[in-house]
Amino acid sequence: MIADTPKPPYVAVIFSSLRTEGDRGYGAMADRMEELAKAQPGFLGVESARDAEGFGITVSYWRDEASVAAWKAHAEHAVAQRLGREAWYGAFRVRVCRVERDSGMGTA
């Protein structure tokens, strides 16, 4: 689903990843992280997709970089990050960007 974001500027965190095989608790943790992120101050929305080979991209949108930093430091999120490095991802990259323009059509 396309996130319904406000007028820019705001911050986007792009998380690109390549999953390892097997779930090993990943699905439940991913659901929990989305639920938890949505409750954080400054959270604006999220979009996510994963292909059959395990490559995925999740983009989360935040009001400002302070909101992003608070999310990165959240205790439960830190546990998920550690487990991601240890078990769930063969590779990943995090990119943080400032959104300057936003255009499109239809409802989000």
Backbone as JSON Lines, residues from 0, in Angstrom:
{"i":0,"aa":"M","n":[0.83,-1.17,0.0],"ca":[0.0,0.0,0.0],"c":[0.88,1.24,0.0]}
{"i":1,"aa":"I","n":[0.44,2.27,-0.68],"ca":[1.21,3.52,-0.75],"c":[0.93,4.34,0.5]}
{"i":2,"aa":"A","n":[1.99,4.77,1.17],"ca":[1.87,5.55,2.39],"c":[1.3,6.93,2.08]}
{"i":3,"aa":"D","n":[0.45,7.41,2.94],"ca":[-0.15,8.74,2.83],"c":[0.7,9.71,3.64]}
{"i":4,"aa":"T","n":[1.67,10.33,2.99],"ca":[2.61,11.21,3.67],"c":[2.19,12.67,3.53]}
{"i":5,"aa":"P","n":[2.66,13.53,4.44],"ca":[2.33,14.96,4.36],"c":[3.16,15.65,3.29]}
{"i":6,"aa":"K","n":[2.94,16.93,3.14],"ca":[3.77,17.71,2.21],"c":[5.2,17.71,2.72]}
{"i":7,"aa":"P","n":[6.17,17.58,1.81],"ca":[7.58,17.63,2.21],"c":[7.93,19.0,2.8]}
{"i":8,"aa":"P","n":[9.04,19.06,3.52],"ca":[10.05,18.02,3.67],"c":[9.72,17.06,4.81]}
{"i":9,"aa":"Y","n":[10.22,15.85,4.66],"ca":[10.21,14.83,5.7],"c":[11.34,13.87,5.37]}
{"i":10,"aa":"V","n":[11.53,12.86,6.19],"ca":[12.68,11.96,6.04],"c":[12.2,10.57,5.65]}
{"i":11,"aa":"A","n":[12.92,9.93,4.72],"ca":[12.65,8.55,4.33],"c":[13.84,7.69,4.71]}
{"i":12,"aa":"V","n":[13.57,6.53,5.32],"ca":[14.59,5.54,5.62],"c":[14.33,4.36,4.71]}
{"i":13,"aa":"I","n":[15.29,4.08,3.84],"ca":[15.16,3.0,2.86],"c":[16.01,1.83,3.35]}
{"i":14,"aa":"F","n":[15.34,0.72,3.62],"ca":[16.02,-0.48,4.11],"c":[15.91,-1.54,3.02]}
{"i":15,"aa":"S","n":[17.02,-1.81,2.34],"ca":[17.09,-2.85,1.31],"c":[17.77,-4.06,1.92]}
{"i":16,"aa":"S","n":[17.19,-5.25,1.68],"ca":[17.75,-6.42,2.34],"c":[17.62,-7.67,1.48]}
{"i":17,"aa":"L","n":[18.48,-8.62,1.78],"ca":[18.43,-9.95,1.18],"c":[18.29,-10.93,2.32]}
{"i":18,"aa":"R","n":[17.14,-11.59,2.4],"ca":[16.83,-12.52,3.49],"c":[17.62,-13.82,3.36]}
{"i":19,"aa":"T","n":[17.9,-14.42,4.5],"ca":[18.41,-15.79,4.53],"c":[17.2,-16.72,4.44]}
{"i":20,"aa":"E","n":[17.43,-18.0,4.28],"ca":[16.32,-18.95,4.16],"c":[15.72,-19.26,5.52]}
{"i":21,"aa":"G","n":[14.43,-19.58,5.53],"ca":[13.73,-19.95,6.75],"c":[13.23,-18.73,7.51]}
{"i":22,"aa":"D","n":[12.16,-18.91,8.24],"ca":[11.55,-17.79,8.95],"c":[12.25,-17.49,10.27]}
{"i":23,"aa":"R","n":[12.43,-18.49,11.13],"ca":[13.11,-18.36,12.42],"c":[12.64,-17.16,13.24]}
{"i":24,"aa":"G","n":[11.33,-16.9,13.21],"ca":[10.77,-15.8,13.98],"c":[10.74,-14.46,13.26]}
{"i":25,"aa":"Y","n":[11.21,-14.42,12.02],"ca":[11.27,-13.17,11.28],"c":[9.9,-12.53,11.08]}
{"i":26,"aa":"G","n":[8.93,-13.33,10.64],"ca":[7.6,-12.79,10.33],"c":[6.97,-12.12,11.53]}
{"i":27,"aa":"A","n":[7.02,-12.77,12.67],"ca":[6.44,-12.2,13.89],"c":[7.18,-10.92,14.29]}
{"i":28,"aa":"M","n":[8.5,-10.92,14.17],"ca":[9.27,-9.72,14.52],"c":[8.98,-8.58,13.55]}
{"i":29,"aa":"A","n":[8.87,-8.88,12.27],"ca":[8.56,-7.84,11.29],"c":[7.21,-7.2,11.6]}
{"i":30,"aa":"D","n":[6.22,-8.02,11.94],"ca":[4.9,-7.49,12.31],"c":[5.0,-6.61,13.55]}
{"i":31,"aa":"R","n":[5.77,-7.07,14.54],"ca":[5.93,-6.3,15.78],"c":[6.64,-4.98,15.52]}
{"i":32,"aa":"M","n":[7.67,-4.98,14.65],"ca":[8.39,-3.75,14.36],"c":[7.5,-2.73,13.67]}
{"i":33,"aa":"E","n":[6.65,-3.21,12.75],"ca":[5.73,-2.28,12.09],"c":[4.74,-1.69,13.1]}
{"i":34,"aa":"E","n":[4.2,-2.53,13.95],"ca":[3.26,-2.08,14.99],"c":[3.94,-1.06,15.92]}
{"i":35,"aa":"L","n":[5.15,-1.35,16.33],"ca":[5.9,-0.48,17.22],"c":[6.28,0.83,16.54]}
{"i":36,"aa":"A","n":[6.75,0.76,15.29],"ca":[7.13,1.97,14.56],"c":[5.94,2.92,14.43]}
{"i":37,"aa":"K","n":[4.77,2.36,14.12],"ca":[3.57,3.18,13.95],"c":[3.21,3.95,15.21]}
{"i":38,"aa":"A","n":[3.63,3.47,16.37],"ca":[3.34,4.12,17.65],"c":[4.39,5.16,18.03]}
{"i":39,"aa":"Q","n":[5.47,5.29,17.25],"ca":[6.56,6.2,17.61],"c":[6.24,7.63,17.2]}
{"i":40,"aa":"P","n":[6.6,8.61,18.04],"ca":[6.44,10.01,17.65],"c":[7.21,10.28,16.36]}
{"i":41,"aa":"G","n":[6.59,10.98,15.44],"ca":[7.24,11.35,14.18],"c":[7.05,10.35,13.06]}
{"i":42,"aa":"F","n":[6.47,9.18,13.32],"ca":[6.25,8.19,12.27],"c":[5.15,8.7,11.34]}
{"i":43,"aa":"L","n":[5.39,8.59,10.02],"ca":[4.43,9.06,9.02],"c":[3.83,7.96,8.17]}
{"i":44,"aa":"G","n":[4.55,6.86,7.98],"ca":[4.03,5.78,7.14],"c":[5.13,4.82,6.75]}
{"i":45,"aa":"V","n":[4.71,3.72,6.09],"ca":[5.67,2.69,5.66],"c":[5.16,2.01,4.4]}
{"i":46,"aa":"E","n":[6.08,1.61,3.55],"ca":[5.81,0.83,2.35],"c":[6.83,-0.3,2.3]}
{"i":47,"aa":"S","n":[6.39,-1.5,1.92],"ca":[7.32,-2.63,1.93],"c":[6.96,-3.64,0.86]}
{"i":48,"aa":"A","n":[7.99,-4.25,0.27],"ca":[7.79,-5.31,-0.73],"c":[8.98,-6.26,-0.66]}
{"i":49,"aa":"R","n":[8.71,-7.55,-0.95],"ca":[9.77,-8.56,-0.99],"c":[9.48,-9.51,-2.14]}
{"i":50,"aa":"D","n":[10.52,-9.89,-2.89],"ca":[10.31,-10.82,-4.01],"c":[10.54,-12.27,-3.57]}
{"i":51,"aa":"A","n":[10.29,-13.2,-4.46],"ca":[10.38,-14.62,-4.15],"c":[11.81,-15.06,-3.82]}
{"i":52,"aa":"E","n":[12.81,-14.33,-4.29],"ca":[14.21,-14.67,-4.01],"c":[14.7,-14.11,-2.69]}
{"i":53,"aa":"G","n":[13.86,-13.35,-1.98],"ca":[14.25,-12.83,-0.68],"c":[14.74,-11.4,-0.67]}
{"i":54,"aa":"F","n":[14.77,-10.72,-1.83],"ca":[15.18,-9.32,-1.86],"c":[13.99,-8.45,-1.49]}
{"i":55,"aa":"G","n":[14.19,-7.54,-0.54],"ca":[13.1,-6.67,-0.11],"c":[13.54,-5.25,0.1]}
{"i":56,"aa":"I","n":[12.56,-4.37,0.01],"ca":[12.78,-2.96,0.31],"c":[11.64,-2.49,1.2]}
{"i":57,"aa":"T","n":[12.0,-1.86,2.3],"ca":[11.02,-1.22,3.17],"c":[11.43,0.24,3.29]}
{"i":58,"aa":"V","n":[10.48,1.12,3.03],"ca":[10.71,2.56,3.18],"c":[9.8,3.05,4.29]}
{"i":59,"aa":"S","n":[10.4,3.6,5.33],"ca":[9.61,4.22,6.39],"c":[9.8,5.73,6.31]}
{"i":60,"aa":"Y","n":[8.74,6.45,6.63],"ca":[8.72,7.9,6.52],"c":[8.58,8.51,7.91]}
{"i":61,"aa":"W","n":[9.37,9.56,8.15],"ca":[9.46,10.17,9.47],"c":[9.43,11.69,9.36]}
{"i":62,"aa":"R","n":[8.93,12.34,10.38],"ca":[8.82,13.8,10.4],"c":[10.19,14.47,10.28]}
{"i":63,"aa":"D","n":[11.2,13.92,10.98],"ca":[12.52,14.55,11.01],"c":[13.58,13.53,11.42]}
{"i":64,"aa":"E","n":[14.83,13.94,11.36],"ca":[15.93,13.02,11.69],"c":[15.96,12.65,13.17]}
{"i":65,"aa":"A","n":[15.46,13.52,14.03],"ca":[15.39,13.17,15.46],"c":[14.44,11.99,15.66]}
{"i":66,"aa":"S","n":[13.35,11.94,14.93],"ca":[12.41,10.81,15.01],"c":[13.07,9.53,14.53]}
{"i":67,"aa":"V","n":[13.86,9.63,13.47],"ca":[14.59,8.47,12.94],"c":[15.59,7.98,13.98]}
{"i":68,"aa":"A","n":[16.32,8.89,14.59],"ca":[17.34,8.51,15.6],"c":[16.68,7.84,16.8]}
{"i":69,"aa":"A","n":[15.53,8.35,17.23],"ca":[14.84,7.74,18.37],"c":[14.38,6.33,18.02]}
{"i":70,"aa":"W","n":[13.9,6.12,16.79],"ca":[13.48,4.78,16.36],"c":[14.68,3.84,16.31]}
{"i":71,"aa":"K","n":[15.78,4.3,15.76],"ca":[16.98,3.45,15.67],"c":[17.43,3.01,17.06]}
{"i":72,"aa":"A","n":[17.28,3.88,18.05],"ca":[17.76,3.59,19.41],"c":[16.73,2.85,20.27]}
{"i":73,"aa":"H","n":[15.51,2.68,19.77],"ca":[14.46,2.02,20.57],"c":[14.92,0.61,20.96]}
{"i":74,"aa":"A","n":[14.73,0.23,22.22],"ca":[15.26,-1.03,22.76],"c":[14.77,-2.26,21.99]}
{"i":75,"aa":"E","n":[13.49,-2.36,21.7],"ca":[12.98,-3.53,20.96],"c":[13.49,-3.55,19.53]}
{"i":76,"aa":"H","n":[13.6,-2.37,18.93],"ca":[14.14,-2.27,17.57],"c":[15.61,-2.7,17.56]}
{"i":77,"aa":"A","n":[16.34,-2.35,18.6],"ca":[17.75,-2.76,18.7],"c":[17.88,-4.28,18.74]}
{"i":78,"aa":"V","n":[16.97,-4.96,19.42],"ca":[16.97,-6.43,19.44],"c":[16.73,-6.97,18.03]}
{"i":79,"aa":"A","n":[15.76,-6.4,17.32],"ca":[15.47,-6.84,15.95],"c":[16.67,-6.6,15.03]}
{"i":80,"aa":"Q","n":[17.35,-5.47,15.21],"ca":[18.54,-5.18,14.4],"c":[19.62,-6.24,14.64]}
{"i":81,"aa":"R","n":[19.83,-6.59,15.91],"ca":[20.84,-7.6,16.23],"c":[20.47,-8.96,15.61]}
{"i":82,"aa":"L","n":[19.23,-9.36,15.75],"ca":[18.79,-10.64,15.17],"c":[18.87,-10.62,13.65]}
{"i":83,"aa":"G","n":[18.61,-9.46,13.07],"ca":[18.76,-9.33,11.61],"c":[20.18,-9.62,11.17]}
{"i":84,"aa":"R","n":[21.13,-9.05,11.87],"ca":[22.54,-9.27,11.53],"c":[22.95,-10.73,11.77]}
{"i":85,"aa":"E","n":[22.44,-11.32,12.84],"ca":[22.83,-12.68,13.22],"c":[22.13,-13.78,12.43]}
{"i":86,"aa":"A","n":[20.87,-13.57,12.03],"ca":[20.1,-14.69,11.5],"c":[19.28,-14.41,10.25]}
{"i":87,"aa":"W","n":[18.72,-13.23,10.1],"ca":[17.7,-13.03,9.07],"c":[18.18,-12.46,7.76]}
{"i":88,"aa":"Y","n":[19.3,-11.76,7.74],"ca":[19.75,-11.1,6.51],"c":[21.12,-11.58,6.09]}
{"i":89,"aa":"G","n":[21.24,-11.89,4.8],"ca":[22.54,-12.18,4.23],"c":[23.27,-10.9,3.88]}
{"i":90,"aa":"A","n":[22.49,-9.86,3.59],"ca":[23.03,-8.54,3.27],"c":[21.92,-7.52,3.48]}
{"i":91,"aa":"F","n":[22.31,-6.29,3.82],"ca":[21.33,-5.2,3.9],"c":[22.04,-3.86,3.76]}
{"i":92,"aa":"R","n":[21.25,-2.85,3.47],"ca":[21.76,-1.49,3.39],"c":[20.65,-0.57,3.9]}
{"i":93,"aa":"V","n":[21.03,0.43,4.7],"ca":[20.09,1.45,5.19],"c":[20.52,2.79,4.6]}
{"i":94,"aa":"R","n":[19.55,3.48,4.01],"ca":[19.8,4.81,3.44],"c":[18.78,5.78,4.04]}
{"i":95,"aa":"V","n":[19.26,6.92,4.49],"ca":[18.38,7.93,5.08],"c":[18.43,9.16,4.18]}
{"i":96,"aa":"C","n":[17.25,9.63,3.76],"ca":[17.17,10.74,2.81],"c":[16.12,11.76,3.24]}
{"i":97,"aa":"R","n":[16.32,12.95,2.81],"ca":[15.33,14.01,3.01],"c":[14.47,14.07,1.75]}
{"i":98,"aa":"V","n":[13.17,13.95,1.91],"ca":[12.23,14.05,0.78],"c":[11.93,15.52,0.54]}
{"i":99,"aa":"E","n":[12.25,15.98,-0.65],"ca":[12.04,17.39,-1.01],"c":[10.8,17.58,-1.86]}
{"i":100,"aa":"R","n":[10.47,16.58,-2.69],"ca":[9.3,16.65,-3.58],"c":[8.54,15.36,-3.47]}
{"i":101,"aa":"D","n":[7.24,15.46,-3.66],"ca":[6.34,14.29,-3.57],"c":[5.18,14.56,-4.52]}
{"i":102,"aa":"S","n":[5.01,13.73,-5.53],"ca":[3.9,13.92,-6.46],"c":[3.37,12.55,-6.86]}
{"i":103,"aa":"G","n":[2.19,12.51,-7.42],"ca":[1.61,11.25,-7.85],"c":[0.17,11.43,-8.25]}
{"i":104,"aa":"M","n":[-0.55,10.31,-8.26],"ca":[-1.97,10.38,-8.59],"c":[-2.73,9.37,-7.76]}
{"i":105,"aa":"G","n":[-4.0,9.57,-7.62],"ca":[-4.84,8.65,-6.86],"c":[-4.68,8.82,-5.38]}
{"i":106,"aa":"T","n":[-5.47,8.07,-4.65],"ca":[-5.38,8.14,-3.2],"c":[-4.36,7.13,-2.7]}
{"i":107,"aa":"A","n":[-3.75,7.45,-1.62],"ca":[-2.72,6.57,-1.06],"c":[-3.34,5.38,-0.37]}
